[in-house]
Amino acid sequence: MKLMSNHAQRKFWHFWARCMMRNSLALVRKIIAFTCTKRSDRLMLMEAFVLTGIYRTMIFLLPFSKYKRHIGIHNMETPFQIGTKEYAVVKKVSWAVETVSRYTPWKSKCFVQALAAQRMLKRRDIDSTMYLGVSRNGDDGMKAHAWLRCGNVYVTGGNGSREFTEVARFASRRF
């Protein structure tokens, strides 16, 4: 029993080939762009990719109470000033986490991004503060958000932080 006529089959395969070609070209362009970046940027992008995967898995598998103490010191805040060398590193980490989060096969939302960026900064001996906040989401209930600040720079999630009420903060620095 034939499901499609020869004409319909040809149309389907032509459409499928066009879609595959378009997706393949986009992938090739992204690979070329990745290989053309500086080695240090590629390494930072790979680090962000791995960390977002680790933290997404951790959030999925473990309750918050199990990893809360690793985030930082509860209700403490880091200074609002950073040096110019640190500023450049913070901006680079922010770029890497934001860029990678758009392409991960898993969900890399605000909390995952904040955790990954915090870890990347901690690895480079740069202090940061993670904030967790909530807001009313109309009649539907509550909405949560996480953002990371280093000095006076919002590394991740800072653009939406004003609409949220802070419920917790964690300083990554040892006092």
Beta strands, then each sheet from edge to edge (+ up, - down):
strand 1: 73-74
strand 2: 129-136
strand 3: 142-150
strand 4: 153-156
strand 5: 165-171
sheet 1: 1+ 5- 2+ 3- 4+
end
